[in-house]
Amino acid sequence: MPFVTVAAFRRYCEIMARSAGLGMRDTAECMGDIISAVIGGISRYEVGLASAADVWQTVKLIHFVMQELIAPKFLELSPGASSPEGEYVGSAFDAYDAENGYNDEPETTDSDVWRVMVANTDQLVRFAIKAMGESYSTCMSTDIYELLDYAKFEFAAIKDEKK
């Protein structure tokens, strides 16, 4: 697992929230922002000098790490959030309701999901400051994967103490 700081993950989420619905040129700029935000020591200028294939491959790797390895760790903090027992199966009237505008639930956009991830990251940092007694800057430079493992451990310990 590559080392990704809390600050880098938070910045990635901010960029992803901002990137929803952008055109091709703006999307290319977001790729440069993502690379320079996540990989320390690489400037936007250096990203601009790289080949399109290298930029694309790097962004795809970053997306994989952030979305397939780190983001699911947040679900582990809330047991039951990803369990199938509360999963909506569907209704025979869903298609009719959608056609006639009867759906009360607003659709969730990608931008909303990433804003929630920013808020969750902020909550994780607040928890870490209180639980570990560390400074904000120390928490932001911590590996987010390890911090999520620690939070999961602490939450389990708190749950066990309540029993």
N, C-alpha and C positions, 0 to 999 in steps of 0.2 A: 504494500500500500504506500503510495507516494505521500510525502509530508505536505499537507495542506493546512495552512494556518486558518484560524477562525476569521481573521480579517480578510484573507483571500476568498474564503467561501462566501462571506457576507458581501463583498464587493462583486463577486460573480453573480450572486442572486440579484443585486441591484441592477447590474447590467442586463441580465436576462429579463427583469421586469420592464426595463426601459425599451428593450428590443422588440417587444410584441408589435407586430404590424408594420415594421419598417421596410423600406424599399431595399433594393440590392446594394446600393452604395452605402447606405447607413448600416446595413447588416455587415458589410465588409469592415466598416469602422468599428463596429461592436466586437468583431473577431479580434481586431488589434487591441481593443480595450481589455478583452478577456485574457488574452495571452500576457499582456503587460501587468495585469492585476494579479494573476495567479502565479506566474513564474517571475520570481524576484530577480531584479537586475537586468531585465529586458525592457528596453524603451519602445515606445510606439514607432520611433524612427527605425530601430533595428527590425521590428516586425515588418515595416514597409519595405525593407530591403530583401526580405526573405521571399522565396518563390511561393506562388499561390498554392502549390501542392504541399509544401512544408507547413504553411499557415493552416490550411484545411486539415491536415493530418494532426497537427498540434491541437487545434480547437476541438476536433472530434475526440481526441484522447482526454482533454480537459472535461468535455461534456460527459464522457463515460464515467470518469472518476467522480465528478460532482453529482450526477444524476443516478448512477447505478450503484455506487459504493457509499457515498456519504449521505445523500438524501434519505435512503431507506433506514439509516441508523436513527433518524429522528422518529420514525414510526415505532422503533423498538422502545422508545421512551414512553409511549402511550399504548399499553397492551390493550388489545381489542380493536384498535383503530384499523388494523389490517386483517382482522379475523373474518372468516366467511359467514359467521353466524348472524351478523347484522347487515349482510349484503342484500341489496334490493334485487329481487328476482324479476319483477316486471308485471305488467297488467295487460289484459287484453285491450284496454282502452288507451294505452300509451300513445299509439300512432294517431288515433282520433284526436286526443287531447293536443298533441303537438301540431297537427294540421289546423286545428281551430283556435289555437292560441290559449288554451286553458292551463298551460303549465305555469304554476305559481313560482317555481324555483328559478331564479335567474341563473343563466349559464355562467359557469366559472371560466374565466379566461386564463391564459398562460400568465399574463401579467399579475393577476390576483394570486395565483399559486406562488409566484416568486416573491411577492410582497409578504405573503404569509411566512415564507422561508426566512426572509430578513427579520421579521418579528420573532420567529422562533429562535433564530440565532441570537438576537438581542436578549431574549429570555434566558437562553443557555448561558450567556456571558454573565448576566445578573446572578444566576444561580451559582456559577463558578466563583464569582467574587465573594459571595456570602459563604459558600461552603468551604472554599480553600483559603479565604483571606488574602487572596492575591490582588494585585492592582489590575486596573482595566487594561493597561498596555501589555502586561504579562499574559492575561487571558487571551487577548487578541493575537498574540504571537504563539499561542499554544497550538499543537496539532489538533484539529477539530475531531478527527476520528478517535483519538485517545480521550478527548474531553467528553465526547458522547458516550464512550464506554464507561468513563468514570461516573457520569450523571446517571446512567442506567444502574450501575452498582449502588450508588447512593440512594436512588429511588427505591430499589429493592430492599435495601437495609431499613429505610424509613417504613416501608410497608410491613416488613417483618417485625419491627418494633411495635407497631400498632396492634399486632395480633396478640 
